[in-house]
Amino acid sequence: MATKTDIRRDIRQLKRMLTDEQKAIAASKCFSRLEQCQEFIDADRILVYASLPDEISTDEFISRWYGRKQIFLPRVNGDDLDILPYRPGDTAEGAFGIDEPTGNECRDISEIDLVVVPAMAFDRRGNRLGRGRGFYDRLLHNATCPLIGAAYAIQIVEHIPAEPHDIKIPTIVTDEETIRIQQYGISNS
């Protein structure tokens, strides 16, 4: 059975093989699927990640929906993530080279209608493997809104070793499918 370190290494290698064109097409397909989810349709306030170069890009999604929905981005604050409103041109490179909002209008997770969650990998049981710092597990611990993971199809793996504090993601969208984790199995569309 692969360890978390093994999975992260393998996924990094797979993502390095994607061309810029493949990445752009995959992001378009992934977020088109997300936009068809009822959780997205019903949401007014969406927390989405500002993508790193190796993550499925959120740039077009954020641009398309800014002004039509309230878009929020996370900002690293020590060991935690703050939630701030997104405004074009009002971001700066923050921790880990991620674009982060520069304002001071922090919001609570209870004010968010949907969280779009990044990962290094997901499995079909809703387990998520992040980068190993636990930022999203801490942020989402008290979340009551829907959570949707976004990833390349190559980031779906057979099994992720889960720990009690790990937050499960009930819906995952990729460029190839929408995975809905149900109590007694999964549903793919």
Secondary structure as UniProt FT lines:
FT   HELIX           4..16
FT   HELIX           20..36
FT   HELIX           38..42
FT   STRAND          45..48
FT   TURN            53..54
FT   HELIX           59..65
FT   TURN            67..68
FT   STRAND          69..77
FT   TURN            78..79
FT   STRAND          80..85
FT   TURN            88..89
FT   STRAND          91..93
FT   HELIX           95..97
FT   STRAND          99..101
FT   HELIX           109..111
FT   STRAND          114..117
FT   STRAND          121..123
FT   TURN            124..125
FT   STRAND          128..129
FT   HELIX           135..140
FT   TURN            141..142
FT   STRAND          147..150
FT   HELIX           153..155
FT   STRAND          156..157
FT   TURN            164..165
FT   STRAND          171..173
FT   STRAND          178..182
FT   TURN            183..184
FT   STRAND          185..188
//
